[in-house]
Amino acid sequence: MLRLLFLPFRLVWGLVGLLGSLFAILLGLTLIIVGLVLTVTLIGAIVGIPLILIGLVLLLAGIF
């Protein structure tokens, strides 16, 4: 009986976790792309390389 009562809450909690992972993956890919574009210029490489690393960490956190 309690299992049926808490089913909507468990479904919402699972959906929030799934959307959080998807958001982390999309944000990570965006930061990697922006970091790669900035790395093309020599001055932008100072900012671009850390953006790539942060994007990779977010991407891995979203996947695992």
C-alpha positions as CSV (number, residue, x, y, z in Angstrom):
1,M,0.0,0.0,0.0
2,L,2.8,2.5,0.9
3,R,4.6,1.4,-2.2
4,L,1.7,2.6,-4.3
5,L,1.4,5.8,-2.3
6,F,5.0,6.8,-2.8
7,L,5.2,5.8,-6.5
8,P,4.6,9.3,-7.9
9,F,7.4,10.7,-5.7
10,R,9.8,8.0,-6.7
11,L,9.0,8.7,-10.4
12,V,9.5,12.4,-10.0
13,W,12.8,11.8,-8.1
14,G,14.0,9.6,-11.0
15,L,13.0,12.1,-13.6
16,V,14.9,14.9,-11.7
17,G,18.0,12.8,-11.6
18,L,17.8,12.0,-15.3
19,L,17.3,15.6,-16.2
20,G,20.2,16.7,-14.0
21,S,22.5,14.2,-15.8
22,L,21.3,15.4,-19.2
23,F,21.9,19.0,-18.2
24,A,25.4,18.2,-17.0
25,I,26.2,16.4,-20.3
26,L,24.9,19.3,-22.4
27,L,26.7,21.9,-20.4
28,G,29.9,19.9,-20.5
29,L,29.7,19.6,-24.3
30,T,29.0,23.3,-24.6
31,L,32.0,24.2,-22.4
32,I,34.3,21.9,-24.4
33,I,33.2,23.5,-27.7
34,V,33.6,27.0,-26.4
35,G,37.0,26.0,-24.9
36,L,38.2,24.6,-28.3
37,V,37.1,27.8,-30.1
38,L,38.9,29.9,-27.6
39,T,42.1,27.8,-27.7
40,V,42.5,28.6,-31.4
41,T,43.7,32.1,-30.4
42,L,46.8,32.3,-28.3
43,I,45.4,34.7,-25.7
44,G,42.1,32.7,-25.5
45,A,44.1,29.5,-24.7
46,I,44.6,30.8,-21.2
47,V,40.8,30.6,-20.7
48,G,40.0,27.9,-23.2
49,I,42.1,25.1,-21.7
50,P,40.5,25.3,-18.2
51,L,37.0,25.5,-19.9
52,I,37.8,22.2,-21.8
53,L,38.9,20.6,-18.5
54,I,35.7,21.7,-16.7
55,G,33.6,20.5,-19.6
56,L,35.3,17.1,-19.5
57,V,34.6,16.8,-15.7
58,L,30.9,17.8,-16.2
59,L,30.6,15.4,-19.1
60,L,32.0,12.5,-17.1
61,A,29.9,13.4,-14.1
62,G,26.8,13.3,-16.3
63,I,27.7,10.0,-17.8
64,F,28.7,8.2,-14.6
